[in-house]
């Protein structure tokens, strides 16, 4: 299996998490963290459920993954998330030293790449656009239903 197929396989799992968020009337963003080809954390936005504006999918996934591994660093792990991380989540990815970030849809308004300074750990690699259409469609449907 090539890298793109591998990334799509795990992004589909992140999309399932985003669908769970959608069903809870949360902004439909999902995340999974993979280490050694195994999903070690699954999460989705819980900002409404927890009344916590920091309860983004990535933040929930980082907490679950570091707990699973019993340490605070994820340098051998990949974060798969359906939307480009925001500045807060990119900053958190720096602190956990996540090895790789793969995201679906870009977020030109609030995504971390909209600022000119790199927020990621220097060793973190990034890949965007994996199943972007599916991620965008779910977000568009959610916000269309809100209007």
C-alpha positions in Angstrom: 0.0 0.0 0.0 1.5 3.4 -1.0 1.6 6.4 1.3 -1.5 8.1 -0.3 -3.6 5.0 0.1 -2.4 4.6 3.7 -3.2 8.3 4.4 -6.7 7.9 2.8 -7.4 4.8 4.9 -6.7 6.7 8.2 -8.4 9.9 7.0 -11.6 7.9 6.4 -11.4 7.1 10.1 -11.1 10.8 11.0 -14.1 11.4 8.7 -16.1 8.9 10.8 -15.2 10.9 13.8 -16.3 14.1 12.1 -19.6 12.5 11.3 -20.1 11.7 15.0 -19.5 15.4 15.8 -22.0 16.3 13.1 -24.6 14.0 14.7 -24.0 15.8 18.1 -24.5 19.2 16.5 -20.8 19.9 16.9 -18.7 21.4 14.1 -17.8 18.3 12.2 -14.1 17.9 12.6 -12.6 14.5 13.4 -9.1 13.3 14.2 -7.2 10.1 14.7 -3.7 9.6 15.8 -1.7 6.6 14.4 1.5 5.1 15.8 3.1 2.1 14.2 0.2 1.6 11.9 -2.3 1.4 14.8 -4.9 4.0 15.7 -4.1 5.0 19.3 -6.6 7.9 19.6 -9.9 8.8 18.0 -11.6 12.2 18.7 -14.0 14.8 17.4 -14.9 18.3 18.4 -16.6 18.6 21.8 -16.7 22.3 22.3 -20.5 22.5 22.6 -20.9 19.2 24.6 -18.2 20.2 27.1 -18.9 24.0 27.0 -15.1 24.3 26.3 -13.9 26.4 23.3 -10.6 24.5 23.5 -12.1 21.0 23.1 -11.1 20.7 19.5 -10.7 17.3 17.9 -6.9 17.6 17.8 -6.7 18.6 21.5 -8.9 15.6 22.5 -6.8 13.3 20.4 -3.5 14.5 21.8 -4.7 13.9 25.3 -6.0 10.4 24.5 -2.8 9.5 22.6 -0.4 10.7 25.2 -2.4 8.9 27.8 -2.4 5.7 25.7 1.4 5.9 25.3 2.1 6.9 28.8 4.2 9.9 27.8 3.8 13.4 26.6 5.5 13.1 23.2 4.2 11.8 19.9 7.2 12.1 17.7 6.6 8.7 16.1 2.9 9.4 15.5 0.8 10.9 12.8 -2.2 13.2 13.4 -5.0 12.8 10.8 -7.5 15.6 11.0 -10.3 16.5 8.6 -9.6 20.3 8.7 -6.3 22.1 8.8 -5.4 22.7 12.4 -6.0 26.2 13.9 -3.2 28.1 15.6 -4.1 26.7 19.0 -4.0 23.1 17.8 -0.8 23.7 15.8 0.8 25.1 18.9 -0.3 22.0 20.9 1.2 19.8 18.1 4.5 21.6 18.7 4.4 20.7 22.4 3.6 17.0 21.9 6.3 16.9 19.1 3.9 15.1 16.7 5.9 13.6 13.9 3.5 14.2 11.1 0.2 16.0 10.4 -2.1 15.0 7.6 -5.2 17.1 7.1 -8.2 17.1 4.7 -9.6 20.5 3.9 -7.6 23.7 4.1 -8.8 26.6 6.4 -7.6 29.8 4.8 -9.3 31.9 7.5 -8.3 30.2 10.7 -5.8 27.5 9.8 -2.3 27.8 11.2 -0.8 28.3 7.7 -2.6 31.6 7.5 0.1 33.2 9.7 3.6 33.7 8.5 5.4 32.0 11.3 5.7 28.3 11.6 4.0 26.9 14.7 4.9 23.3 14.2 7.8 21.5 15.7 10.8 21.7 13.3 10.8 17.9 12.8 7.0 17.7 12.0 6.1 17.1 8.4 2.8 18.0 6.9 0.5 16.8 4.1 -2.7 18.5 3.2 -5.6 17.8 0.8 -6.2 14.2 1.7 -9.9 13.5 1.1 -10.4 17.3 1.2 -13.7 17.2 -0.8 -15.3 14.8 1.7 -14.2 17.0 4.6 -15.4 20.2 2.9 -18.7 18.7 2.0 -19.5 17.7 5.6 -18.5 21.2 6.9 -20.6 22.9 4.2 -23.6 20.8 5.0 -23.3 21.5 8.7 -23.0 25.3 8.2 -25.8 25.4 5.6 -28.1 23.7 8.0 -27.2 26.3 10.6 -28.3 29.2 8.4 
